[in-house]
Amino acid sequence: MLIPLLSQNSRGQTGLVPVDYLQVCLSTCLSYLSVPGFEDDDGDDDDGEWDDDWDEGSMEGHAPGATGDGEGGMGEVGPVWLYPQSPLDCEVTDPKKGSKMYGLKSYIEYQVIPTSTQRPVNHRYKHFDWLYERLLEKFGSAIAIPGLPDKQVTGRFEEQFIRGRMERLQGWMRRMCRHPVVCQSHVFTLFLTYQDQKEWKLGKRRAERDVAVGQMIFSLMDPEAPEMDSVEVDQKYEQYSRFTKAMDDGVKELLGVGQTHWKRCTGPLPKEYQRIGEAFINLSTVFSSSGYQGESTLTDALTSAGTIYQEVAEIVAEQPKRDLHFLLETNREYKGLLGCFPETLAVHKAAIEKVKDGDKMVAAGRISTQEKTTMKQRLSCMSYSLQAEMNHFHSNRIYDYNRVMQLYLEGQVKFYEEVPL
């Protein structure tokens, strides 16, 4: 039996210690969702080598709410997760090529340095992929767990690919660190803080034997809050479904436009400026050959204009790396996050429909009245968790887009300031 420990935050509110629990704060009361972590397993460890045939081949800061004050906060918007006392972050760095089987198999290994310990641990891409699968299996019914950067068979040892993958792994890890449920889970803590290979393998196998996964996660939540009305639950579902679908369309549109613009800036557009510059310079050369006195001012101006256009061509070609890159990467992250919601919302929709059919099932003798009551309580719990997740998503969305748009517009201002006059 798990016995929750109580602690008090800076507002004097009493809640469960956040290590293994979630808190839901309402505008009028406090409610708690307890999510136990992995229990110790005394079973024998598998000594087999964990080495299946896996493919081997951003921006800093914390979102609002992850302030480290330990408060649920933002009660006016509804249920929110309880954030840890100290915000967690990590750095993915120092990619190095390794090999095994006497050099027959090569891989890239990264250092992951969490702020909680400042002690680096080493991980290959397949380790990140394993972590993703565990998080998705355990929390995917309640929390948006975006996918990792794609696997790649060829070119995975090229420097440009390694740097790009490292940057995206950094973005993925930072987003997981910012989630108050994920960052305090045992499997995530294991990934960041294991001491040696023995601890890593033991923890890995315990995580793989965890039975509280999928929709079972809701059976471990017990919100101490008023049961939500089924109509309100349905309304919240429809609201979130419409928003996530609309935002997904908007993100995809911006990605498409941005990628097209990137291709123009690094392809035909600089060439156009280059050709215009060459045309001005050629015309200046022709005018200079006339031998006519008094046109040096004109020919100098044409040459200067041509040189400026050639400089502009270089600036235009480099500009997307300075500002558009961050905007596109943020949108790629959100495309991945938004891709998680249809499945999560489908779980809730199925529960809503089942509760709606509760009276018919009772009348038909398929379930008891008590079972119908339990179904409604479970649906209420699921809705609280969905609201907490959506409020986390919205606070991060506002923070991320405020920041990336500021960076993008500042980059655009610098771009026009660099254009020679």
Secondary structure as GFF3:
##gff-version 3
##sequence-region A 1 421
A	DSSP	beta_strand	6	8	.	.	.	ID=ss1
A	DSSP	beta_strand	14	16	.	.	.	ID=ss2
A	DSSP	beta_strand	21	25	.	.	.	ID=ss3
A	DSSP	beta_strand	30	34	.	.	.	ID=ss4
A	DSSP	three_ten_helix	75	77	.	.	.	ID=ss5
A	DSSP	beta_strand	90	100	.	.	.	ID=ss6
A	DSSP	beta_strand	105	114	.	.	.	ID=ss7
A	DSSP	beta_strand	121	124	.	.	.	ID=ss8
A	DSSP	alpha_helix	125	139	.	.	.	ID=ss9
A	DSSP	alpha_helix	159	178	.	.	.	ID=ss10
A	DSSP	three_ten_helix	182	184	.	.	.	ID=ss11
A	DSSP	alpha_helix	186	193	.	.	.	ID=ss12
A	DSSP	alpha_helix	197	208	.	.	.	ID=ss13
A	DSSP	alpha_helix	216	219	.	.	.	ID=ss14
A	DSSP	alpha_helix	230	266	.	.	.	ID=ss15
A	DSSP	alpha_helix	268	288	.	.	.	ID=ss16
A	DSSP	alpha_helix	296	322	.	.	.	ID=ss17
A	DSSP	alpha_helix	324	338	.	.	.	ID=ss18
A	DSSP	alpha_helix	341	356	.	.	.	ID=ss19
A	DSSP	alpha_helix	358	363	.	.	.	ID=ss20
A	DSSP	alpha_helix	369	418	.	.	.	ID=ss21
###
